[in-house]
């Protein structure tokens, strides 16, 4: 809060009086009485000055500034609420970290106990190429059977498969898609997945169709089979929430299968779909 006091008082009157006295003195010094003129009586004015008035007039305007510190009228913060919020955040953070750690442990355990898949057999029952004279288009008709062997290597938990699908291809040529029924596998048990894919006059390029036909006759086809689905572990008779997984059997050489080899496929499991 600022208080201003302007003291002007009688300083203006004192200034006017001094100005008048100076003017009279200057006239008196310049005018001389002549011999014929009658001497005039010199009048003088007496002006009394108050010392305190002069001092006040000489001094500049004074400002009295009263600066008062502003008081913070805001109410004090509730320290108890801040402490409770901090503890609540800390507890929630600890619970989240513990949940992530436990989830990572379970995921690692289930992933290490994933069944193993092997490519066991490839049989090409039909592979025909046809063309039409009107549109000059090449069509492919196939009938292929693939057998995969799944082994549940853990001796504790049964495994349950759901939403199983399989895609067959060779050198970027789609050879069909297969949907499989749900299945359960006991511990230390093997099961065979039979995939039967068929194509009916699927349009393809002529060069790719002839190349696939020739390699089939020479038993040199490179087969790709990708199986996807959800795997569930059964603990104490209860089916646990499943994890998406994929079985990748890539570039399986037909000649290797004919020699009796059983290539192992790569299995990947993800924590979320």
Helices and strands as residue ranges (DSSP letters): H 11-30, H 51-58, H 79-112, E 116-132, E 137-152, E 158-170, E 173-180, E 183-185, E 189-204, H 206-217, E 222-235, E 238-239, E 243-253, H 254-258, E 266-269
